[in-house]
């Protein structure tokens, strides 16, 4: 079994393509159910963000699983295969491990080094666990990826160099946060970051608006902000200096007609930041007089090719070290079932020969029988010691599968026995 990643992100596709694949919680659950229902998939989960959708799967075949997962994404996008496939990327086995570690550490983010992706990676693991689609392989991989991400932020200066997407957007705004009357639409992780940033930046007033009032009230209470009913959204837009929208809702939330109506006659400039996927704000709002619209698409274009410098090389070094360590442990683990099966076979042979000896020499006393058993076991252990040590050493330098297969063939080990031991190892 091997890990497969099929994904699409800001690096491989424009935002308008990413919007067609945007998933809410129910959509993610449905996608995982469809993926795990595939013939070649035993485990699955997905990292879903405003600029990334990646399916991670434990598979027994590369080509069949790639076709199945890619087909599911094409179907959800409502695109032709030819239109979407050029934007998809695939990582397999060691490449998949490397990619996930880079994602979790922030090296693959739109804002290099941002820390929000670590929480989104944790969410992917949690969702897979809750839906029963994550098993021992992906659980181990994602737990290690989270540790890599934590190391990256704890042991380097990447946090100082890497703003969040919210911060990056507001740095491009012509309206300073200090003294601004601000509105945050949404109450999820991105909205929480926005409210926190506005609070630290000394905004004069922060209104939090969400369709679920209780969520808006909880977020507002954390930062001494004001929760406002959703139906008053455009009234708040009328009086605002700064609006940040990040709901992840289907359909436009900040609509052109309503904004044009409430801002008519208002000569105070307004900056609107739309960080939602699909977009929350009608793009035509940016054409209204006095309104500056910063969209995810525009932000992605500005950030493309830009990279933080402080701490990035250190993070890359940590990621490279962790990839090597993880793959070494995995290679060793792949050898273990064959070695255990070999030793089990030897034990069975010794036991059979001792029974045969007992039948031929029924008068053998217990002390002599124990000494013979000890001697035969020592002989078996010595004969097996060198091949088992060597196969473990070779697994560190080369792909372990060829050596374990050779060992299994030479000693005629039962494939069923090796598979059974593999399953027990995975459940521990």
One Martini backbone bead per residue (centre of mass of N, CA, C, O) as a GRO file, in nm:
protein
  428
    1UNK     BB    1   0.099   0.034   0.018
    2UNK     BB    2   0.014   0.379  -0.077
    3UNK     BB    3   0.051   0.721  -0.120
    4UNK     BB    4  -0.195   0.959  -0.242
    5UNK     BB    5  -0.200   1.267  -0.440
    6UNK     BB    6  -0.480   1.480  -0.528
    7UNK     BB    7  -0.460   1.817  -0.667
    8UNK     BB    8  -0.540   2.173  -0.599
    9UNK     BB    9  -0.406   2.510  -0.651
   10UNK     BB   10  -0.269   2.824  -0.670
   11UNK     BB   11  -0.025   2.692  -0.841
   12UNK     BB   12  -0.228   2.537  -1.072
   13UNK     BB   13  -0.470   2.757  -1.038
   14UNK     BB   14  -0.713   2.957  -1.075
   15UNK     BB   15  -0.964   3.078  -0.884
   16UNK     BB   16  -1.202   3.005  -1.079
   17UNK     BB   17  -1.136   2.701  -1.052
   18UNK     BB   18  -1.140   2.664  -0.743
   19UNK     BB   19  -1.442   2.742  -0.706
   20UNK     BB   20  -1.557   2.470  -0.838
   21UNK     BB   21  -1.414   2.305  -0.572
   22UNK     BB   22  -1.565   2.405  -0.345
   23UNK     BB   23  -1.603   2.301   0.005
   24UNK     BB   24  -1.794   2.187   0.238
   25UNK     BB   25  -1.858   1.972   0.482
   26UNK     BB   26  -2.052   1.793   0.315
   27UNK     BB   27  -1.872   1.774   0.062
   28UNK     BB   28  -1.635   1.634   0.202
   29UNK     BB   29  -1.784   1.382   0.299
   30UNK     BB   30  -1.870   1.289   0.014
   31UNK     BB   31  -1.592   1.263  -0.108
   32UNK     BB   32  -1.480   1.051   0.090
   33UNK     BB   33  -1.690   0.835   0.027
   34UNK     BB   34  -1.611   0.807  -0.273
   35UNK     BB   35  -1.314   0.738  -0.238
   36UNK     BB   36  -1.347   0.488  -0.042
   37UNK     BB   37  -1.524   0.338  -0.273
   38UNK     BB   38  -1.286   0.259  -0.409
   39UNK     BB   39  -1.108  -0.014  -0.519
   40UNK     BB   40  -0.797   0.110  -0.422
   41UNK     BB   41  -0.912   0.219  -0.139
   42UNK     BB   42  -0.858   0.244   0.233
   43UNK     BB   43  -0.786   0.558   0.261
   44UNK     BB   44  -0.911   0.901   0.356
   45UNK     BB   45  -0.850   1.254   0.283
   46UNK     BB   46  -0.879   1.629   0.322
   47UNK     BB   47  -0.755   1.937   0.209
   48UNK     BB   48  -0.944   2.239   0.291
   49UNK     BB   49  -0.928   2.552   0.129
   50UNK     BB   50  -0.921   2.863  -0.031
   51UNK     BB   51  -0.642   2.731  -0.208
   52UNK     BB   52  -0.725   2.411  -0.151
   53UNK     BB   53  -0.738   2.063  -0.290
   54UNK     BB   54  -0.665   1.754  -0.113
   55UNK     BB   55  -0.619   1.413  -0.175
   56UNK     BB   56  -0.575   1.148   0.058
   57UNK     BB   57  -0.442   0.812  -0.011
   58UNK     BB   58  -0.467   0.468   0.042
   59UNK     BB   59  -0.311   0.246  -0.193
   60UNK     BB   60  -0.271  -0.042  -0.436
   61UNK     BB   61  -0.291   0.158  -0.694
   62UNK     BB   62  -0.210   0.398  -0.910
   63UNK     BB   63  -0.377   0.432  -1.175
   64UNK     BB   64  -0.663   0.369  -1.073
   65UNK     BB   65  -0.668   0.588  -0.845
   66UNK     BB   66  -0.616   0.838  -1.013
   67UNK     BB   67  -0.864   0.814  -1.193
   68UNK     BB   68  -1.079   0.816  -0.971
   69UNK     BB   69  -1.010   1.084  -0.824
   70UNK     BB   70  -1.006   1.270  -1.069
   71UNK     BB   71  -1.301   1.213  -1.151
   72UNK     BB   72  -1.430   1.337  -0.896
   73UNK     BB   73  -1.323   1.627  -0.941
   74UNK     BB   74  -1.440   1.675  -1.218
   75UNK     BB   75  -1.737   1.637  -1.137
   76UNK     BB   76  -1.742   1.875  -0.927
   77UNK     BB   77  -1.658   2.105  -1.135
   78UNK     BB   78  -1.810   2.075  -1.419
   79UNK     BB   79  -1.589   1.971  -1.607
   80UNK     BB   80  -1.383   1.887  -1.826
   81UNK     BB   81  -1.117   1.693  -1.838
   82UNK     BB   82  -0.937   1.881  -2.017
   83UNK     BB   83  -0.972   2.139  -1.831
   84UNK     BB   84  -0.868   2.019  -1.540
   85UNK     BB   85  -0.614   1.832  -1.551
   86UNK     BB   86  -0.382   2.054  -1.582
   87UNK     BB   87  -0.440   2.144  -1.261
   88UNK     BB   88  -0.349   1.880  -1.165
   89UNK     BB   89  -0.185   1.691  -0.904
   90UNK     BB   90   0.071   1.433  -0.838
   91UNK     BB   91   0.145   1.219  -0.555
   92UNK     BB   92   0.379   0.948  -0.461
   93UNK     BB   93   0.456   0.836  -0.178
   94UNK     BB   94   0.729   1.002  -0.118
   95UNK     BB   95   0.604   1.255  -0.254
   96UNK     BB   96   0.363   1.275  -0.057
   97UNK     BB   97   0.519   1.320   0.200
   98UNK     BB   98   0.670   1.573   0.112
   99UNK     BB   99   0.423   1.748   0.051
  100UNK     BB  100   0.285   1.747   0.330
  101UNK     BB  101   0.521   1.872   0.489
  102UNK     BB  102   0.521   2.138   0.328
  103UNK     BB  103   0.235   2.221   0.386
  104UNK     BB  104   0.240   2.216   0.706
  105UNK     BB  105   0.491   2.437   0.706
  106UNK     BB  106   0.415   2.660   0.458
  107UNK     BB  107   0.576   2.626   0.174
  108UNK     BB  108   0.286   2.605  -0.013
  109UNK     BB  109   0.179   2.874   0.035
  110UNK     BB  110   0.073   3.177  -0.056
  111UNK     BB  111   0.192   3.239   0.228
  112UNK     BB  112   0.487   3.186   0.325
  113UNK     BB  113   0.458   3.033   0.651
  114UNK     BB  114   0.186   3.012   0.732
  115UNK     BB  115  -0.015   2.886   1.014
  116UNK     BB  116  -0.308   2.787   0.923
  117UNK     BB  117  -0.240   2.509   0.786
  118UNK     BB  118  -0.212   2.346   1.044
  119UNK     BB  119  -0.515   2.346   1.118
  120UNK     BB  120  -0.609   2.223   0.843
  121UNK     BB  121  -0.460   1.957   0.882
  122UNK     BB  122  -0.605   1.879   1.142
  123UNK     BB  123  -0.887   1.876   1.015
  124UNK     BB  124  -0.836   1.645   0.817
  125UNK     BB  125  -0.791   1.431   1.031
  126UNK     BB  126  -1.057   1.464   1.186
  127UNK     BB  127  -1.255   1.410   0.954
  128UNK     BB  128  -1.149   1.125   0.889
  129UNK     BB  129  -1.209   1.008   1.168
  130UNK     BB  130  -1.517   1.076   1.186
  131UNK     BB  131  -1.567   0.912   0.898
  132UNK     BB  132  -1.374   0.649   0.884
  133UNK     BB  133  -1.117   0.706   0.658
  134UNK     BB  134  -0.900   0.683   0.878
  135UNK     BB  135  -0.606   0.514   0.938
  136UNK     BB  136  -0.292   0.420   1.023
  137UNK     BB  137  -0.141   0.555   0.788
  138UNK     BB  138  -0.262   0.850   0.791
  139UNK     BB  139  -0.229   0.903   1.088
  140UNK     BB  140   0.079   0.891   1.095
  141UNK     BB  141   0.134   1.102   0.875
  142UNK     BB  142  -0.025   1.348   1.003
  143UNK     BB  143   0.111   1.355   1.276
  144UNK     BB  144   0.390   1.416   1.158
  145UNK     BB  145   0.316   1.674   1.005
  146UNK     BB  146   0.241   1.834   1.259
  147UNK     BB  147   0.524   1.819   1.385
  148UNK     BB  148   0.667   1.966   1.159
  149UNK     BB  149   0.509   2.231   1.176
  150UNK     BB  150   0.584   2.296   1.468
  151UNK     BB  151   0.888   2.307   1.428
  152UNK     BB  152   0.895   2.536   1.220
  153UNK     BB  153   0.777   2.753   1.433
  154UNK     BB  154   0.969   2.695   1.687
  155UNK     BB  155   1.279   2.689   1.524
  156UNK     BB  156   1.201   2.954   1.369
  157UNK     BB  157   1.140   3.279   1.184
  158UNK     BB  158   0.871   3.248   1.011
  159UNK     BB  159   0.660   3.418   1.171
  160UNK     BB  160   0.794   3.698   1.108
  161UNK     BB  161   0.774   3.666   0.782
  162UNK     BB  162   0.471   3.540   0.802
  163UNK     BB  163   0.179   3.616   0.709
  164UNK     BB  164  -0.131   3.626   0.672
  165UNK     BB  165  -0.378   3.661   0.451
  166UNK     BB  166  -0.499   3.899   0.594
  167UNK     BB  167  -0.244   4.069   0.621
  168UNK     BB  168  -0.172   4.080   0.321
  169UNK     BB  169  -0.428   4.229   0.237
  170UNK     BB  170  -0.404   4.483   0.429
  171UNK     BB  171  -0.126   4.578   0.312
  172UNK     BB  172  -0.288   4.651   0.028
  173UNK     BB  173  -0.436   4.866   0.167
  174UNK     BB  174  -0.537   5.211   0.186
  175UNK     BB  175  -0.660   5.128   0.470
  176UNK     BB  176  -0.616   5.169   0.780
  177UNK     BB  177  -0.693   5.021   1.080
  178UNK     BB  178  -0.663   5.256   1.241
  179UNK     BB  179  -0.982   5.380   1.323
  180UNK     BB  180  -1.162   5.174   1.198
  181UNK     BB  181  -1.461   5.070   1.050
  182UNK     BB  182  -1.540   4.731   1.095
  183UNK     BB  183  -1.616   4.431   0.895
  184UNK     BB  184  -1.707   4.087   0.966
  185UNK     BB  185  -1.770   3.810   0.750
  186UNK     BB  186  -1.797   3.566   0.967
  187UNK     BB  187  -1.680   3.265   1.200
  188UNK     BB  188  -1.420   3.145   1.132
  189UNK     BB  189  -1.089   3.121   1.108
  190UNK     BB  190  -1.051   3.370   0.926
  191UNK     BB  191  -1.227   3.562   1.094
  192UNK     BB  192  -1.060   3.541   1.351
  193UNK     BB  193  -0.808   3.665   1.230
  194UNK     BB  194  -0.935   3.934   1.154
  195UNK     BB  195  -1.026   4.027   1.433
  196UNK     BB  196  -0.749   4.012   1.567
  197UNK     BB  197  -0.611   4.218   1.379
  198UNK     BB  198  -0.801   4.456   1.433
  199UNK     BB  199  -0.755   4.470   1.736
  200UNK     BB  200  -0.444   4.514   1.724
  201UNK     BB  201  -0.493   4.772   1.515
  202UNK     BB  202  -0.715   4.970   1.639
  203UNK     BB  203  -0.999   4.957   1.585
  204UNK     BB  204  -1.285   5.132   1.653
  205UNK     BB  205  -1.474   4.909   1.506
  206UNK     BB  206  -1.631   4.573   1.542
  207UNK     BB  207  -1.816   4.379   1.319
  208UNK     BB  208  -2.007   4.074   1.348
  209UNK     BB  209  -2.114   3.855   1.076
  210UNK     BB  210  -2.367   3.590   1.077
  211UNK     BB  211  -2.597   3.353   1.019
  212UNK     BB  212  -2.491   3.249   1.292
  213UNK     BB  213  -2.527   3.421   1.573
  214UNK     BB  214  -2.369   3.262   1.791
  215UNK     BB  215  -2.092   3.278   1.648
  216UNK     BB  216  -2.070   3.584   1.644
  217UNK     BB  217  -2.087   3.623   1.952
  218UNK     BB  218  -1.836   3.462   2.032
  219UNK     BB  219  -1.629   3.621   1.867
  220UNK     BB  220  -1.692   3.904   1.978
  221UNK     BB  221  -1.632   3.840   2.282
  222UNK     BB  222  -1.319   3.784   2.246
  223UNK     BB  223  -1.285   4.117   2.120
  224UNK     BB  224  -1.491   4.339   2.185
  225UNK     BB  225  -1.719   4.313   1.990
  226UNK     BB  226  -1.993   4.329   1.744
  227UNK     BB  227  -2.291   4.176   1.706
  228UNK     BB  228  -2.466   4.126   1.392
  229UNK     BB  229  -2.717   4.087   1.207
  230UNK     BB  230  -2.737   3.972   0.888
  231UNK     BB  231  -2.964   4.179   0.779
  232UNK     BB  232  -2.738   4.428   0.842
  233UNK     BB  233  -2.499   4.424   0.649
  234UNK     BB  234  -2.545   4.675   0.447
  235UNK     BB  235  -2.554   4.884   0.672
  236UNK     BB  236  -2.260   4.840   0.760
  237UNK     BB  237  -2.131   4.909   0.486
  238UNK     BB  238  -2.211   5.208   0.480
  239UNK     BB  239  -2.027   5.275   0.760
  240UNK     BB  240  -1.767   5.167   0.650
  241UNK     BB  241  -1.406   5.122   0.589
  242UNK     BB  242  -1.400   4.799   0.649
  243UNK     BB  243  -1.420   4.479   0.471
  244UNK     BB  244  -1.442   4.129   0.572
  245UNK     BB  245  -1.484   3.834   0.368
  246UNK     BB  246  -1.531   3.472   0.505
  247UNK     BB  247  -1.767   3.224   0.463
  248UNK     BB  248  -1.813   2.993   0.231
  249UNK     BB  249  -2.050   3.047   0.068
  250UNK     BB  250  -2.317   3.012  -0.141
  251UNK     BB  251  -2.286   3.274  -0.297
  252UNK     BB  252  -2.361   3.593  -0.272
  253UNK     BB  253  -2.332   3.838  -0.006
  254UNK     BB  254  -2.209   4.091  -0.148
  255UNK     BB  255  -2.410   4.308  -0.323
  256UNK     BB  256  -2.439   4.535  -0.564
  257UNK     BB  257  -2.714   4.678  -0.522
  258UNK     BB  258  -2.687   4.726  -0.214
  259UNK     BB  259  -2.422   4.883  -0.216
  260UNK     BB  260  -2.511   5.110  -0.408
  261UNK     BB  261  -2.742   5.212  -0.227
  262UNK     BB  262  -2.587   5.265   0.054
  263UNK     BB  263  -2.343   5.441  -0.099
  264UNK     BB  264  -2.510   5.660  -0.180
  265UNK     BB  265  -2.349   5.967  -0.110
  266UNK     BB  266  -2.084   5.837  -0.014
  267UNK     BB  267  -1.744   5.980   0.031
  268UNK     BB  268  -1.627   5.743   0.175
  269UNK     BB  269  -1.398   5.519   0.175
  270UNK     BB  270  -1.380   5.163   0.069
  271UNK     BB  271  -1.270   4.847   0.192
  272UNK     BB  272  -1.274   4.522   0.030
  273UNK     BB  273  -1.229   4.186   0.155
  274UNK     BB  274  -1.202   3.879  -0.038
  275UNK     BB  275  -1.151   3.535   0.113
  276UNK     BB  276  -1.341   3.364  -0.054
  277UNK     BB  277  -1.445   3.010  -0.135
  278UNK     BB  278  -1.632   3.129  -0.288
  279UNK     BB  279  -1.718   3.429  -0.352
  280UNK     BB  280  -1.882   3.697  -0.171
  281UNK     BB  281  -1.818   3.924  -0.382
  282UNK     BB  282  -1.909   4.120  -0.615
  283UNK     BB  283  -1.690   4.225  -0.851
  284UNK     BB  284  -1.851   4.495  -0.930
  285UNK     BB  285  -1.800   4.657  -0.667
  286UNK     BB  286  -1.511   4.766  -0.758
  287UNK     BB  287  -1.658   4.987  -0.964
  288UNK     BB  288  -1.734   5.160  -0.749
  289UNK     BB  289  -1.723   5.449  -0.606
  290UNK     BB  290  -1.479   5.437  -0.344
  291UNK     BB  291  -1.404   5.124  -0.408
  292UNK     BB  292  -1.198   4.873  -0.270
  293UNK     BB  293  -1.101   4.555  -0.415
  294UNK     BB  294  -0.989   4.256  -0.246
  295UNK     BB  295  -0.899   3.961  -0.387
  296UNK     BB  296  -0.795   3.645  -0.412
  297UNK     BB  297  -0.701   3.661  -0.703
  298UNK     BB  298  -0.525   3.918  -0.674
  299UNK     BB  299  -0.349   3.813  -0.445
  300UNK     BB  300  -0.229   3.569  -0.589
  301UNK     BB  301  -0.086   3.734  -0.809
  302UNK     BB  302   0.096   3.905  -0.618
  303UNK     BB  303   0.225   3.646  -0.460
  304UNK     BB  304   0.345   3.533  -0.697
  305UNK     BB  305   0.684   3.452  -0.631
  306UNK     BB  306   0.674   3.525  -0.349
  307UNK     BB  307   0.906   3.530  -0.057
  308UNK     BB  308   1.006   3.454   0.223
  309UNK     BB  309   1.317   3.451   0.413
  310UNK     BB  310   1.289   3.422   0.703
  311UNK     BB  311   1.335   3.073   0.780
  312UNK     BB  312   1.300   2.901   0.517
  313UNK     BB  313   1.562   2.736   0.512
  314UNK     BB  314   1.511   2.607   0.790
  315UNK     BB  315   1.251   2.464   0.714
  316UNK     BB  316   1.365   2.294   0.486
  317UNK     BB  317   1.560   2.136   0.664
  318UNK     BB  318   1.348   2.008   0.846
  319UNK     BB  319   1.185   1.865   0.626
  320UNK     BB  320   1.414   1.690   0.513
  321UNK     BB  321   1.473   1.543   0.777
  322UNK     BB  322   1.182   1.427   0.823
  323UNK     BB  323   1.156   1.267   0.566
  324UNK     BB  324   1.392   1.074   0.609
  325UNK     BB  325   1.296   0.957   0.881
  326UNK     BB  326   1.018   0.851   0.792
  327UNK     BB  327   1.113   0.665   0.559
  328UNK     BB  328   1.294   0.484   0.730
  329UNK     BB  329   1.072   0.377   0.916
  330UNK     BB  330   0.894   0.264   0.688
  331UNK     BB  331   1.095   0.063   0.575
  332UNK     BB  332   1.127  -0.099   0.832
  333UNK     BB  333   0.824  -0.173   0.859
  334UNK     BB  334   0.808  -0.334   0.583
  335UNK     BB  335   1.000  -0.570   0.692
  336UNK     BB  336   0.879  -0.694   0.953
  337UNK     BB  337   0.666  -0.905   0.851
  338UNK     BB  338   0.875  -1.092   0.711
  339UNK     BB  339   1.050  -1.150   0.957
  340UNK     BB  340   0.826  -1.267   1.134
  341UNK     BB  341   0.745  -1.493   0.936
  342UNK     BB  342   1.019  -1.633   0.938
  343UNK     BB  343   1.029  -1.694   1.245
  344UNK     BB  344   0.765  -1.854   1.252
  345UNK     BB  345   0.856  -2.078   1.064
  346UNK     BB  346   1.095  -2.174   1.238
  347UNK     BB  347   0.927  -2.250   1.486
  348UNK     BB  348   0.756  -2.464   1.341
  349UNK     BB  349   0.991  -2.650   1.266
  350UNK     BB  350   1.093  -2.705   1.550
  351UNK     BB  351   0.830  -2.820   1.665
  352UNK     BB  352   0.805  -3.056   1.466
  353UNK     BB  353   1.080  -3.192   1.534
  354UNK     BB  354   1.019  -3.239   1.836
  355UNK     BB  355   0.779  -3.426   1.789
  356UNK     BB  356   0.936  -3.638   1.629
  357UNK     BB  357   1.140  -3.703   1.855
  358UNK     BB  358   0.931  -3.796   2.067
  359UNK     BB  359   0.831  -4.038   1.895
  360UNK     BB  360   1.121  -4.181   1.871
  361UNK     BB  361   1.186  -4.074   2.192
  362UNK     BB  362   0.990  -4.141   2.458
  363UNK     BB  363   1.232  -4.160   2.693
  364UNK     BB  364   1.287  -3.872   2.711
  365UNK     BB  365   1.398  -3.649   2.914
  366UNK     BB  366   1.337  -3.327   3.008
  367UNK     BB  367   1.628  -3.217   3.011
  368UNK     BB  368   1.714  -3.314   2.732
  369UNK     BB  369   1.486  -3.187   2.572
  370UNK     BB  370   1.554  -2.892   2.652
  371UNK     BB  371   1.843  -2.892   2.530
  372UNK     BB  372   1.763  -2.955   2.240
  373UNK     BB  373   1.572  -2.715   2.201
  374UNK     BB  374   1.783  -2.496   2.254
  375UNK     BB  375   1.978  -2.578   2.024
  376UNK     BB  376   1.786  -2.556   1.782
  377UNK     BB  377   1.712  -2.257   1.825
  378UNK     BB  378   1.998  -2.146   1.795
  379UNK     BB  379   2.041  -2.238   1.508
  380UNK     BB  380   1.804  -2.083   1.383
  381UNK     BB  381   1.891  -1.800   1.476
  382UNK     BB  382   2.169  -1.797   1.331
  383UNK     BB  383   2.061  -1.842   1.041
  384UNK     BB  384   1.865  -1.572   1.058
  385UNK     BB  385   2.032  -1.325   1.140
  386UNK     BB  386   2.174  -1.221   0.884
  387UNK     BB  387   1.927  -1.178   0.689
  388UNK     BB  388   1.770  -0.981   0.882
  389UNK     BB  389   1.987  -0.764   0.908
  390UNK     BB  390   2.035  -0.708   0.604
  391UNK     BB  391   1.744  -0.626   0.521
  392UNK     BB  392   1.743  -0.375   0.707
  393UNK     BB  393   1.988  -0.232   0.585
  394UNK     BB  394   1.886  -0.226   0.285
  395UNK     BB  395   1.625  -0.058   0.342
  396UNK     BB  396   1.785   0.218   0.386
  397UNK     BB  397   1.910   0.225   0.075
  398UNK     BB  398   1.660   0.070  -0.041
  399UNK     BB  399   1.405  -0.071  -0.159
  400UNK     BB  400   1.240  -0.309   0.032
  401UNK     BB  401   1.064  -0.494  -0.154
  402UNK     BB  402   1.284  -0.668  -0.298
  403UNK     BB  403   1.399  -0.807  -0.039
  404UNK     BB  404   1.140  -0.923   0.082
  405UNK     BB  405   1.062  -1.087  -0.166
  406UNK     BB  406   1.316  -1.264  -0.170
  407UNK     BB  407   1.282  -1.383   0.112
  408UNK     BB  408   1.001  -1.508   0.064
  409UNK     BB  409   1.093  -1.690  -0.174
  410UNK     BB  410   1.328  -1.853  -0.046
  411UNK     BB  411   1.123  -1.944   0.213
  412UNK     BB  412   0.824  -1.977   0.136
  413UNK     BB  413   0.631  -1.757   0.214
  414UNK     BB  414   0.326  -1.667   0.313
  415UNK     BB  415   0.136  -1.407   0.209
  416UNK     BB  416  -0.085  -1.427   0.428
  417UNK     BB  417   0.104  -1.401   0.670
  418UNK     BB  418   0.224  -1.123   0.604
  419UNK     BB  419  -0.047  -0.969   0.591
  420UNK     BB  420  -0.137  -1.029   0.880
  421UNK     BB  421   0.100  -0.882   1.017
  422UNK     BB  422   0.051  -0.606   0.888
  423UNK     BB  423  -0.225  -0.558   1.021
  424UNK     BB  424  -0.128  -0.569   1.314
  425UNK     BB  425   0.078  -0.341   1.295
  426UNK     BB  426  -0.134  -0.117   1.203
  427UNK     BB  427  -0.312  -0.147   1.484
  428UNK     BB  428  -0.095  -0.053   1.710
   0.00000   0.00000   0.00000
